[in-house]
């Protein structure tokens, strides 16, 4: 069990995202465990090879096409709205995560006991379908928020990915995505949050917070992604933010150019 716990932390260890105590725990363990040491060495070698691959630069139109694809997917999903059984929901949301997290197994088991109790009540009262679906959605969103609060960037990314499948996220889920965008230490996690939030851009809170988040970002990659998102949202309130930020002499030249293009596109 300890080896499995240690191996789960290897990706964060290799990218330097673990706190000092967790990193020291891994170092101490691999000294004693030859199996984990060999796996970490293999993973490290692979990581090094990936790092020397030539960097691929996507075209300027790529993210715009990506958002168009997301919009089409959302529109199609809203039109179809297929009905899924509880077993299908379980396999889709919890399958991989359930087998590897005993603590969550216990927590979810307790929650399902309550869901079972309420299900019986709803069936007797004649409103089982709508109310049961609401309860299941509540459990899904609670787990998503919990995942986005995990120390592992992999788990936070999984939470963001799951949130993108929601049709009607509650306020806590939206807030978790927005807080992740504002303050997550991992650039890839923040980029994933940008893409997930596009699906919910019709939410007034999302539109307002995305505009204000732009000035708090330090990564050029995230800044460019937010500019693309705001332009695709046709958020004219972002024009003033763009104009203010392009005056900053420290602003990355590529980001500045992107914002100037954004000003022109939103002004028409």
C-alpha positions as CSV (number, residue, x, y, z in Angstrom):
1,X,0.0,0.0,0.0
2,X,2.8,2.4,0.8
3,X,4.5,1.8,-2.6
4,X,1.3,2.6,-4.4
5,X,1.0,5.8,-2.3
6,X,4.6,6.7,-3.2
7,X,4.2,6.0,-6.9
8,X,1.2,8.3,-7.1
9,X,3.4,11.2,-6.2
10,X,6.2,10.4,-8.7
11,X,4.9,12.8,-11.4
12,X,4.6,15.8,-9.0
13,X,8.1,14.8,-7.6
14,X,9.7,15.0,-11.0
15,X,8.3,18.4,-11.8
16,X,9.1,19.8,-8.4
17,X,5.6,20.4,-7.1
18,X,5.8,18.4,-3.9
19,X,6.4,20.1,-0.5
20,X,9.6,19.4,1.2
21,X,8.2,16.7,3.6
22,X,6.6,14.7,0.7
23,X,9.7,14.9,-1.4
24,X,11.9,13.7,1.5
25,X,9.4,10.8,2.0
26,X,9.9,9.7,-1.6
27,X,13.7,10.0,-1.4
28,X,13.8,7.9,1.8
29,X,11.5,5.3,0.3
30,X,13.4,4.7,-2.9
31,X,16.6,4.2,-1.0
32,X,15.0,1.1,0.6
33,X,12.7,0.0,-2.2
34,X,14.5,-1.2,-5.4
35,X,11.2,-1.6,-7.3
36,X,10.0,2.0,-6.7
37,X,13.6,3.2,-7.4
38,X,13.7,1.5,-10.7
39,X,10.2,2.8,-11.7
40,X,11.2,6.4,-10.8
41,X,14.4,6.1,-12.8
42,X,12.5,4.9,-15.8
43,X,9.9,7.6,-15.5
44,X,12.7,10.2,-15.0
45,X,14.4,9.0,-18.2
46,X,11.2,9.2,-20.2
47,X,10.6,12.7,-18.7
48,X,14.0,13.8,-19.9
49,X,13.5,12.5,-23.4
50,X,10.2,14.3,-23.6
51,X,11.9,17.5,-22.5
52,X,14.3,17.5,-25.5
53,X,11.6,17.1,-28.1
54,X,11.3,20.1,-30.4
55,X,8.6,22.5,-29.3
56,X,5.5,22.5,-31.5
57,X,4.0,25.9,-32.0
58,X,0.3,25.8,-32.8
59,X,-1.2,28.3,-35.3
60,X,-2.8,31.4,-34.1
61,X,-6.2,30.1,-35.2
62,X,-6.0,26.8,-33.3
63,X,-7.5,27.9,-30.0
64,X,-10.3,29.7,-31.9
65,X,-11.2,26.5,-33.7
66,X,-11.0,24.7,-30.4
67,X,-13.6,27.0,-28.8
68,X,-15.8,26.7,-31.9
69,X,-15.6,22.9,-31.5
70,X,-16.6,23.2,-27.8
71,X,-19.5,25.4,-28.6
72,X,-20.8,22.9,-31.3
73,X,-20.3,20.0,-28.8
74,X,-22.3,21.9,-26.1
75,X,-25.1,22.7,-28.5
76,X,-25.3,19.1,-29.7
77,X,-25.3,17.8,-26.2
78,X,-28.1,20.1,-25.1
79,X,-30.2,19.0,-28.1
80,X,-29.7,15.3,-27.4
81,X,-29.6,15.1,-23.6
82,X,-29.4,11.3,-23.5
83,X,-30.8,9.6,-20.3
84,X,-28.1,7.5,-18.6
85,X,-28.6,4.8,-16.0
86,X,-27.1,5.2,-12.5
87,X,-24.6,2.4,-13.4
88,X,-23.4,4.3,-16.4
89,X,-23.0,7.5,-14.4
90,X,-21.1,5.5,-11.8
91,X,-18.7,4.0,-14.3
92,X,-18.2,7.3,-16.1
93,X,-17.5,9.5,-13.1
94,X,-16.0,7.2,-10.4
95,X,-14.6,4.1,-12.1
96,X,-10.9,4.9,-12.3
97,X,-10.8,7.1,-9.2
98,X,-12.8,4.7,-7.0
99,X,-10.4,1.7,-7.2
100,X,-7.4,3.7,-6.1
101,X,-8.7,5.8,-3.2
102,X,-9.8,3.8,-0.2
103,X,-10.6,7.0,1.8
104,X,-13.0,8.2,-0.9
105,X,-14.5,4.7,-1.1
106,X,-15.6,5.0,2.5
107,X,-16.8,8.6,2.0
108,X,-18.8,7.8,-1.1
109,X,-20.2,4.7,0.4
110,X,-21.6,6.7,3.3
111,X,-23.0,9.2,0.9
112,X,-24.6,6.5,-1.2
113,X,-26.3,5.1,1.9
114,X,-28.0,8.4,2.3
115,X,-28.8,8.5,-1.4
116,X,-30.3,5.1,-1.1
117,X,-32.5,6.2,1.8
118,X,-33.7,9.3,-0.1
119,X,-34.2,7.2,-3.2
120,X,-36.7,5.0,-1.4
121,X,-38.5,8.1,-0.1
122,X,-38.6,9.7,-3.5
123,X,-40.0,6.5,-5.1
124,X,-42.8,6.4,-2.5
125,X,-43.6,10.1,-3.0
126,X,-43.7,9.7,-6.8
127,X,-40.9,12.2,-7.7
128,X,-38.0,9.7,-7.9
129,X,-36.5,10.6,-11.3
130,X,-36.0,14.3,-11.0
131,X,-35.0,14.2,-7.3
132,X,-32.7,11.3,-7.7
133,X,-30.9,12.9,-10.6
134,X,-30.5,16.1,-8.5
135,X,-29.0,14.1,-5.7
136,X,-26.5,12.3,-8.0
137,X,-25.6,15.6,-9.6
138,X,-24.9,17.0,-6.1
139,X,-22.5,14.1,-5.3
140,X,-20.7,14.5,-8.6
141,X,-20.1,18.2,-8.1
142,X,-19.0,17.6,-4.5
143,X,-16.3,15.2,-5.7
144,X,-15.3,17.5,-8.5
145,X,-14.7,20.4,-6.0
146,X,-12.8,18.0,-3.8
147,X,-10.5,16.9,-6.6
148,X,-9.7,20.5,-7.6
149,X,-8.6,21.0,-4.0
150,X,-6.1,18.1,-4.0
151,X,-2.3,18.7,-3.7
152,X,-1.6,16.7,-6.8
153,X,-1.9,18.6,-10.1
154,X,-3.0,15.3,-11.8
155,X,-6.0,15.1,-9.5
156,X,-6.8,18.8,-10.0
157,X,-6.7,18.3,-13.8
158,X,-9.0,15.3,-13.4
159,X,-11.5,17.4,-11.4
160,X,-11.4,20.1,-14.2
161,X,-12.0,17.5,-16.8
162,X,-15.0,16.1,-15.0
163,X,-16.4,19.5,-14.5
164,X,-16.5,20.1,-18.3
165,X,-19.1,17.2,-18.5
166,X,-21.6,19.0,-16.3
167,X,-24.7,20.5,-17.9
168,X,-25.6,22.7,-14.9
169,X,-22.7,23.3,-12.5
170,X,-23.6,24.7,-9.2
171,X,-22.0,27.9,-7.7
172,X,-19.4,25.9,-5.7
173,X,-18.2,24.2,-8.9
174,X,-18.0,27.5,-10.8
175,X,-16.2,29.1,-7.9
176,X,-13.7,26.3,-7.7
177,X,-12.9,26.6,-11.4
178,X,-12.5,30.4,-11.1
179,X,-10.3,30.1,-8.0
180,X,-8.2,27.5,-9.9
181,X,-7.8,29.9,-12.8
182,X,-6.7,32.7,-10.4
183,X,-4.3,30.9,-8.1
184,X,-3.3,27.4,-9.1
185,X,0.5,27.2,-9.1
186,X,0.5,24.9,-12.2
187,X,0.3,26.6,-15.6
188,X,-1.2,23.5,-17.2
189,X,-4.0,23.3,-14.6
190,X,-4.8,27.0,-15.1
191,X,-4.9,26.5,-18.9
192,X,-7.3,23.6,-18.4
193,X,-9.5,25.8,-16.2
194,X,-9.6,28.4,-19.0
195,X,-10.9,25.8,-21.5
196,X,-13.4,24.4,-19.0
197,X,-14.8,27.8,-18.2
198,X,-15.6,28.5,-21.9
199,X,-18.4,25.9,-21.6
200,X,-20.1,28.1,-19.0
201,X,-19.4,31.6,-20.4
202,X,-23.1,32.4,-20.4
203,X,-22.9,32.6,-16.6
204,X,-22.5,36.3,-15.6
205,X,-20.1,35.4,-12.7
206,X,-17.8,33.6,-15.2
207,X,-17.7,36.5,-17.6
208,X,-17.0,39.0,-14.9
209,X,-14.3,37.0,-13.2
210,X,-12.5,36.0,-16.4
211,X,-12.0,39.7,-17.2
212,X,-10.7,40.5,-13.8
213,X,-8.5,37.4,-13.8
214,X,-6.5,38.6,-16.8
215,X,-4.6,41.2,-14.8
216,X,-3.6,38.7,-12.1
217,X,-2.0,36.2,-14.6
218,X,1.8,36.1,-14.9
219,X,2.2,33.3,-17.4
220,X,2.1,34.5,-21.1
221,X,0.5,31.2,-22.1
222,X,-2.4,31.7,-19.7
223,X,-2.7,35.4,-20.7
224,X,-3.0,34.5,-24.4
225,X,-5.5,31.8,-23.7
226,X,-7.7,34.2,-21.7
227,X,-7.5,36.8,-24.5
228,X,-8.6,34.2,-27.0
229,X,-11.4,33.1,-24.7
230,X,-12.6,36.7,-24.2
231,X,-12.5,37.4,-27.9
232,X,-14.5,34.2,-28.6
233,X,-17.0,35.2,-25.9
234,X,-17.3,38.6,-27.6
235,X,-16.8,40.2,-24.2
236,X,-16.6,43.9,-25.0
237,X,-16.0,44.7,-21.4
238,X,-12.5,43.3,-21.8
239,X,-11.4,46.1,-24.2
240,X,-10.6,48.5,-21.3
241,X,-8.5,45.8,-19.6
242,X,-6.6,45.1,-22.8
243,X,-5.9,48.8,-23.3
244,X,-4.6,49.1,-19.8
245,X,-2.4,46.0,-19.9
246,X,-0.8,46.8,-23.2
247,X,0.7,50.0,-21.6
248,X,2.7,47.8,-19.2
249,X,6.3,47.8,-20.5
250,X,7.0,44.4,-18.9
251,X,4.2,42.7,-20.8
252,X,5.3,39.9,-23.0
253,X,5.5,41.1,-26.7
254,X,3.4,38.2,-28.0
255,X,0.8,38.8,-25.4
256,X,0.8,42.5,-26.2
257,X,0.3,41.8,-29.9
258,X,-2.5,39.4,-29.1
259,X,-4.3,42.0,-26.9
260,X,-4.0,44.6,-29.6
261,X,-5.6,42.2,-32.1
262,X,-8.3,41.5,-29.5
263,X,-9.0,45.2,-29.1
264,X,-9.6,45.5,-32.9
265,X,-11.8,42.4,-33.1
266,X,-14.0,43.4,-30.1
267,X,-14.3,47.0,-31.3
268,X,-16.3,46.0,-34.4
